[in-house]
Amino acid sequence: MTSVFKVVLTWFLTLCTLGLMVMAMNWPRVAQLYNTITLFDEDVIVDNFIHMDQLFTTKEVVSTSEPYYFDFNPVSLPETFSYLEAERSVSEFLERSQTTALIVLKGDVLTHESYYQGTHLEDRRISWSVAKSFLSAVFGVAVDQGHIKDLNEPVTAYVPELNGSGYEGVTIKNVLQMSSGVRFNEDYDDFSSDINRFGRLMALGGSFDEFAAELVSEREQGTFLHYVSLDTHVLGMVLRKATGMPIVDYFNQHLWSKIQPEANTAYITDETGQPMVLGGLNMRTRDFAKFGKLYLDNGRWNGEQVIPEAWVRSSVTPDEEHLKPGKRDSSDLLLGYGYQWWIPVNADQEFMAIGIYDQFIYVNQKANVVIVKNSANKNFMNNNFESAHETVAAFRAIAESLSAGDESLDVRTDVRKIETVGVVGQNR
């Protein structure tokens, strides 16, 4: 062996050793990066979506209230629904859209509960952007308590650290309504998109606050509905500064413990401990339904006005032309928008919380129905989010099928006695 080769080999082994040492010292970040890169892979996506607290740093939110359990009266789902002038099979739709859980609530009664793809009742499922609607709810409490004086104030009145960013001078209301004018690429299929850069920051370590402060403006605020997930994080920054409380504590005190969840929830956090309010909640499907029930009843729970009724109504009422559902030049989307809530086309007392990969809380106040759908649908972005419109059609058929039985819902079973899932439907 030549001396030159020995030197090269020694350097190579030394570099490998150093590399392994660096990896060992930063193993949690390496593991989180791997989890982020593979999070949506087809063979692991379902399992990942119910084990986020094992894959990423989270903060537990421990309820201080006794759990509430809905009564249960099984009612069959309709066999078909109409969409694009064709009859479609409900069961085929649920399978094709990679449903993992489906709950239907009529008034105070569970009429359907199914779990799919090897998942179970006790699993805590990632909310993704459904969490935005939860953040909106506690934001409304802060407004009602006087912590936030005027929605027309700029966010920088509370968070001066955002001066010099795209959020300088942008009103709280425009941020609430995804009309901030901030440039943001939300394409999950684009490796270099802003949302994927945000995901890598979450994995490698960094500050969500600092990420928000790096964004820039691209158009006049209040003129165009452009979905910017970081808008919700900015609302969280305002909430923290205005209330002087950690978001997790404020959220638990004024919302989570109020709706008597069956289990704790957990927020994904950045390395500074700040929760990912734009999409990081993990909870049981039944507890998603409780939040829907809260809004079905205009913010009331068990006789208490938890979220101000005026805030609930404003949250689900598009009050500018660019926010109203339907085809328009002032948005690339057909859905309408309120305060972090979606409004379907041709809405009739309907609104939704929506998360990527088809997470839904659908509220139909006219039919007195809440539907929760958790999914792992990798095709959710196809054809400008057509899956959301098809899902609304399916939900409307389910709600309509229950309307004839409004006076005949006879509670037969206490849900607390049900230990197996696939309670109604399948457990595959």
Wavefront OBJ file of the C-alpha trace (Angstrom):
o trace
v 0.000 0.000 0.000
v 1.549 3.309 -1.095
v 1.988 6.138 1.356
v -0.275 8.375 -0.757
v -3.057 5.792 -0.645
v -2.632 5.441 3.109
v -2.986 9.207 3.539
v -6.108 9.318 1.355
v -7.620 6.336 3.178
v -6.855 7.915 6.549
v -8.492 11.185 5.540
v -11.493 9.312 4.138
v -11.973 7.311 7.327
v -11.505 10.445 9.411
v -14.166 12.320 7.432
v -16.538 9.358 7.698
v -15.989 9.207 11.439
v -16.566 12.938 11.807
v -19.681 12.681 9.671
v -21.046 9.885 11.820
v -20.248 11.868 14.970
v -22.057 14.937 13.602
v -25.049 12.783 12.652
v -25.078 11.185 16.105
v -24.963 14.602 17.782
v -27.829 15.871 15.583
v -29.738 12.617 15.265
v -33.128 14.077 16.270
v -32.894 16.626 13.456
v -31.679 14.021 10.972
v -34.595 11.791 11.956
v -37.098 14.659 11.650
v -35.714 15.577 8.216
v -36.139 11.982 7.078
v -39.669 11.935 8.499
v -40.489 15.171 6.675
v -39.124 13.941 3.342
v -41.008 10.626 3.570
v -44.088 11.903 5.407
v -46.450 11.583 2.451
v -45.020 8.408 0.902
v -47.853 6.101 -0.069
v -46.746 3.148 2.046
v -46.491 5.167 5.293
v -48.792 8.172 4.947
v -51.734 6.681 6.856
v -49.558 5.532 9.738
v -47.673 8.849 9.805
v -50.890 10.857 10.017
v -51.832 9.125 13.288
v -48.348 9.192 14.830
v -47.199 12.769 14.309
v -46.378 13.109 18.015
v -43.808 10.341 17.545
v -42.291 11.910 14.445
v -42.036 15.564 15.486
v -41.685 17.727 18.566
v -45.093 18.323 20.119
v -46.621 20.014 23.140
v -49.436 18.219 24.934
v -52.644 20.115 25.679
v -54.219 18.462 28.719
v -57.939 19.044 29.180
v -59.123 20.002 32.659
v -62.736 18.951 32.028
v -64.619 15.673 32.203
v -65.023 14.040 28.769
v -68.365 14.348 27.057
v -69.659 11.417 24.982
v -72.214 11.807 22.234
v -75.179 9.455 22.246
v -75.246 7.058 19.341
v -78.011 6.027 16.960
v -76.769 4.286 13.799
v -78.253 5.473 10.519
v -77.089 4.094 7.182
v -75.288 6.390 4.781
v -76.986 7.015 1.441
v -75.753 4.722 -1.306
v -75.185 7.464 -3.894
v -74.756 11.197 -4.347
v -74.906 13.483 -7.370
v -71.826 15.279 -8.664
v -71.185 16.791 -12.103
v -74.556 15.498 -13.318
v -73.667 11.906 -12.490
v -74.643 9.528 -9.701
v -71.637 8.348 -7.710
v -71.246 5.666 -5.099
v -70.665 6.932 -1.556
v -68.637 3.861 -0.569
v -66.480 4.108 -3.714
v -65.900 7.812 -3.055
v -64.809 7.148 0.538
v -62.362 4.494 -0.647
v -61.044 6.507 -3.604
v -60.441 9.583 -1.459
v -58.455 7.465 1.006
v -60.766 8.096 3.954
v -59.392 7.030 7.324
v -62.313 8.152 9.519
v -65.852 9.393 9.010
v -68.228 10.735 11.654
v -71.726 12.108 11.115
v -73.429 14.066 13.891
v -77.104 15.010 13.748
v -77.798 17.497 16.512
v -76.451 15.830 19.659
v -76.451 12.306 18.265
v -73.786 10.374 16.382
v -75.514 8.686 13.453
v -72.419 7.238 11.778
v -68.868 6.430 12.817
v -66.397 4.443 10.736
v -62.628 3.961 10.744
v -60.660 2.698 7.770
v -57.228 1.539 6.624
v -56.315 -0.049 9.943
v -56.937 3.082 12.022
v -59.000 3.198 15.208
v -61.153 5.375 17.434
v -58.303 6.206 19.832
v -55.918 7.426 17.113
v -55.041 11.105 17.234
v -55.156 12.391 13.677
v -53.257 15.331 12.251
v -55.512 18.289 11.545
v -53.369 20.034 8.973
v -55.103 23.306 8.118
v -58.275 22.445 10.019
v -56.219 23.864 12.902
v -56.595 27.319 11.354
v -60.280 27.343 12.260
v -59.445 26.429 15.867
v -57.018 29.361 16.015
v -59.713 31.652 14.620
v -62.049 30.595 17.427
v -59.706 31.584 20.260
v -58.740 34.724 18.362
v -62.404 35.702 18.544
v -62.341 35.201 22.301
v -59.368 37.569 22.566
v -61.239 40.170 20.542
v -64.291 39.792 22.768
v -62.139 40.168 25.892
v -60.699 43.433 24.568
v -57.146 42.172 24.116
v -57.440 43.021 20.411
v -59.208 46.348 19.952
v -59.866 46.613 16.229
v -59.495 44.168 13.344
v -58.549 47.094 11.133
v -55.372 47.662 13.130
v -52.184 46.466 11.421
v -50.642 43.262 12.754
v -47.459 45.247 13.281
v -49.207 47.254 16.005
v -48.895 44.065 18.079
v -45.895 42.419 16.414
v -43.375 45.158 15.509
v -40.888 42.435 14.584
v -42.815 42.136 11.313
v -42.003 45.701 10.250
v -39.974 45.499 7.071
v -41.696 42.267 6.016
v -44.644 41.721 3.692
v -46.895 42.049 6.736
v -45.944 45.638 7.544
v -49.142 47.676 7.620
v -51.393 44.701 6.771
v -54.592 44.712 8.805
v -55.551 41.892 11.134
v -58.793 41.421 9.207
v -57.028 40.958 5.877
v -54.741 38.378 7.461
v -57.764 36.595 8.951
v -59.328 36.474 5.491
v -56.245 35.238 3.598
v -56.079 38.577 1.819
v -52.728 39.804 3.135
v -51.185 40.310 -0.301
v -48.097 38.373 0.855
v -46.272 36.262 -1.724
v -46.455 32.563 -0.835
v -46.256 29.367 -2.868
v -48.453 26.699 -1.233
v -47.759 23.960 -3.823
v -46.942 20.756 -1.945
v -45.691 19.130 -5.153
v -43.032 21.820 -5.669
v -39.903 20.976 -3.673
v -38.845 24.638 -3.585
v -42.253 26.045 -2.600
v -42.601 28.196 0.496
v -44.741 25.618 2.247
v -42.142 22.893 1.675
v -39.355 25.211 2.833
v -41.441 25.738 5.958
v -41.693 21.976 6.417
v -37.930 21.561 6.188
v -37.465 24.352 8.734
v -39.788 22.458 11.054
v -37.597 19.375 10.614
v -34.145 20.931 10.809
v -34.893 23.459 13.510
v -35.673 27.125 13.342
v -38.247 29.730 14.242
v -41.680 30.013 12.648
v -41.648 33.693 13.677
v -38.442 34.341 11.747
v -39.782 32.508 8.710
v -42.886 34.751 8.672
v -40.699 37.859 8.944
v -38.845 36.856 5.749
v -41.950 36.914 3.523
v -42.589 39.798 1.141
v -45.632 41.443 -0.403
v -46.776 40.823 -3.987
v -50.098 42.681 -4.282
v -52.346 45.180 -2.533
v -53.889 43.781 0.634
v -57.631 43.156 0.828
v -58.137 42.668 -2.918
v -57.415 39.000 -3.679
v -58.058 35.703 -1.892
v -54.678 33.967 -1.933
v -54.130 31.136 0.518
v -51.074 31.832 2.686
v -50.616 29.375 5.547
v -48.193 31.727 7.294
v -51.013 34.264 7.637
v -52.355 32.018 10.401
v -48.996 31.915 12.140
v -48.976 35.713 12.104
v -52.396 35.675 13.774
v -50.850 33.447 16.417
v -48.069 35.987 16.933
v -50.679 38.713 17.406
v -52.611 36.529 19.851
v -49.509 35.866 21.953
v -48.573 39.531 22.168
v -52.139 40.751 22.776
v -53.020 38.290 25.546
v -49.579 37.961 27.113
v -50.198 34.204 27.354
v -48.676 31.197 25.577
v -51.047 30.074 22.842
v -51.302 26.541 24.236
v -52.487 27.856 27.606
v -54.949 30.334 26.096
v -56.243 27.680 23.691
v -56.755 25.172 26.497
v -58.422 27.632 28.859
v -60.809 29.205 26.368
v -61.556 26.389 23.925
v -60.095 22.920 24.392
v -61.217 22.217 27.965
v -64.536 23.932 27.267
v -65.669 21.325 24.703
v -64.924 18.382 27.014
v -62.693 16.347 24.692
v -62.357 12.601 25.054
v -58.555 12.806 25.035
v -55.727 15.329 25.038
v -54.609 17.028 21.883
v -51.025 17.858 20.896
v -49.562 20.768 18.923
v -46.510 20.305 16.723
v -43.995 23.017 17.687
v -40.875 24.640 16.301
v -37.585 24.416 18.169
v -38.454 27.521 20.193
v -41.596 25.792 21.495
v -44.082 27.846 19.476
v -47.058 25.777 18.237
v -47.763 25.255 14.565
v -51.158 26.944 14.718
v -51.468 26.805 10.948
v -51.794 23.023 10.917
v -50.258 21.183 13.848
v -53.113 19.883 16.012
v -53.524 16.150 16.620
v -56.750 14.792 18.123
v -59.398 12.097 17.967
v -61.981 12.339 15.212
v -64.760 12.629 17.803
v -63.060 15.712 19.224
v -62.925 17.301 15.788
v -66.678 16.688 15.750
v -67.066 18.492 19.068
v -65.492 21.593 17.590
v -67.891 21.332 14.657
v -70.779 20.987 17.098
v -69.607 24.129 18.897
v -69.917 26.087 15.645
v -73.131 24.322 14.664
v -74.574 25.889 17.832
v -73.098 29.336 17.127
v -70.339 29.054 19.721
v -72.362 27.530 22.576
v -71.417 24.384 24.464
v -73.503 22.885 27.258
v -75.328 26.172 27.783
v -72.155 28.308 27.866
v -71.268 30.828 25.157
v -67.682 29.677 24.582
v -67.029 31.579 21.339
v -68.929 34.859 20.849
v -71.911 34.295 18.572
v -71.165 37.456 16.598
v -67.636 36.151 15.940
v -68.955 32.802 14.708
v -71.315 34.519 12.280
v -68.649 36.915 11.014
v -66.210 34.020 10.663
v -68.419 32.197 8.170
v -69.725 35.210 6.237
v -67.636 36.437 3.277
v -68.041 40.207 3.408
v -66.076 41.270 0.328
v -66.510 40.320 -3.321
v -63.132 38.602 -3.547
v -64.114 36.331 -0.635
v -67.471 35.145 -1.983
v -67.637 31.615 -3.423
v -67.833 31.082 -7.171
v -65.679 31.826 -10.178
v -64.148 35.305 -9.965
v -61.061 37.200 -11.090
v -60.075 38.024 -7.512
v -59.182 34.449 -6.527
v -57.797 31.287 -8.089
v -60.214 29.281 -5.942
v -63.932 28.607 -6.246
v -64.524 28.296 -2.509
v -65.287 31.379 -0.452
v -63.578 32.413 2.759
v -64.308 34.008 6.108
v -62.162 34.194 9.233
v -60.148 31.016 8.586
v -63.283 29.106 7.524
v -64.235 27.982 4.009
v -67.610 28.586 2.370
v -68.743 26.162 -0.377
v -70.257 27.245 -3.687
v -74.028 27.743 -3.379
v -73.777 27.519 0.402
v -77.010 27.250 2.352
v -75.987 27.806 5.989
v -72.885 25.670 5.350
v -69.202 26.193 6.104
v -66.086 24.074 6.525
v -62.680 23.723 8.076
v -60.374 22.083 5.521
v -56.882 20.603 5.714
v -54.577 19.136 3.089
v -54.970 15.507 2.044
v -58.725 15.960 2.624
v -59.338 16.698 6.282
v -62.810 18.191 6.757
v -65.133 19.523 9.415
v -68.352 20.276 7.533
v -71.088 22.212 9.343
v -74.599 22.450 7.929
v -76.695 24.556 10.294
v -79.867 24.246 8.217
v -79.749 20.443 8.401
v -78.344 20.481 11.972
v -75.487 18.239 10.831
v -71.719 18.042 11.386
v -69.552 15.695 9.315
v -65.882 14.994 9.981
v -63.723 13.248 7.391
v -60.071 12.382 7.974
v -58.159 11.187 4.944
v -54.795 10.538 3.329
v -55.817 11.515 -0.204
v -52.668 12.146 -2.227
v -54.782 13.444 -5.126
v -56.270 16.304 -3.101
v -54.631 18.999 -5.278
v -55.759 17.601 -8.632
v -57.855 19.840 -10.886
v -57.661 22.850 -8.584
v -58.789 20.912 -5.485
v -61.763 19.297 -7.176
v -61.874 16.735 -4.358
v -63.174 19.462 -2.025
v -66.168 20.124 -4.270
v -66.938 16.422 -4.695
v -66.692 15.999 -0.933
v -69.214 18.792 -0.385
v -71.615 17.020 -2.753
v -71.243 13.794 -0.763
v -71.713 15.617 2.535
v -74.837 17.342 1.278
v -76.323 13.988 0.293
v -75.575 12.600 3.754
v -77.119 15.641 5.457
v -80.205 15.470 3.224
v -80.642 11.764 3.952
v -80.943 12.586 7.651
v -83.454 15.412 7.251
v -86.426 13.085 6.912
v -85.631 11.508 10.265
v -85.389 14.692 12.301
v -88.120 13.627 14.695
v -87.352 9.920 14.719
v -83.772 9.886 16.006
v -84.156 7.561 18.936
v -80.956 7.090 20.900
v -80.385 3.365 21.211
v -76.818 3.105 22.355
v -74.534 5.076 24.622
v -71.325 5.563 22.687
v -69.300 4.989 25.848
v -70.296 1.331 25.696
v -68.869 0.889 22.220
v -65.390 -0.574 22.450
v -64.864 -1.626 18.853
v -64.769 0.689 15.926
v -66.234 0.336 12.554
v -69.185 1.015 14.850
v -71.172 1.653 11.729
v -69.543 0.787 8.448
v -66.173 -0.828 8.017
v -62.987 -1.171 9.989
v -60.526 -2.129 7.330
l 1 2 3 4 5 6 7 8 9 10 11 12 13 14 15 16 17 18 19 20 21 22 23 24 25 26 27 28 29 30 31 32 33 34 35 36 37 38 39 40 41 42 43 44 45 46 47 48 49 50 51 52 53 54 55 56 57 58 59 60 61 62 63 64 65 66 67 68 69 70 71 72 73 74 75 76 77 78 79 80 81 82 83 84 85 86 87 88 89 90 91 92 93 94 95 96 97 98 99 100 101 102 103 104 105 106 107 108 109 110 111 112 113 114 115 116 117 118 119 120 121 122 123 124 125 126 127 128 129 130 131 132 133 134 135 136 137 138 139 140 141 142 143 144 145 146 147 148 149 150 151 152 153 154 155 156 157 158 159 160 161 162 163 164 165 166 167 168 169 170 171 172 173 174 175 176 177 178 179 180 181 182 183 184 185 186 187 188 189 190 191 192 193 194 195 196 197 198 199 200 201 202 203 204 205 206 207 208 209 210 211 212 213 214 215 216 217 218 219 220 221 222 223 224 225 226 227 228 229 230 231 232 233 234 235 236 237 238 239 240 241 242 243 244 245 246 247 248 249 250 251 252 253 254 255 256 257 258 259 260 261 262 263 264 265 266 267 268 269 270 271 272 273 274 275 276 277 278 279 280 281 282 283 284 285 286 287 288 289 290 291 292 293 294 295 296 297 298 299 300 301 302 303 304 305 306 307 308 309 310 311 312 313 314 315 316 317 318 319 320 321 322 323 324 325 326 327 328 329 330 331 332 333 334 335 336 337 338 339 340 341 342 343 344 345 346 347 348 349 350 351 352 353 354 355 356 357 358 359 360 361 362 363 364 365 366 367 368 369 370 371 372 373 374 375 376 377 378 379 380 381 382 383 384 385 386 387 388 389 390 391 392 393 394 395 396 397 398 399 400 401 402 403 404 405 406 407 408 409 410 411 412 413 414 415 416 417 418 419 420 421 422 423 424 425 426 427 428
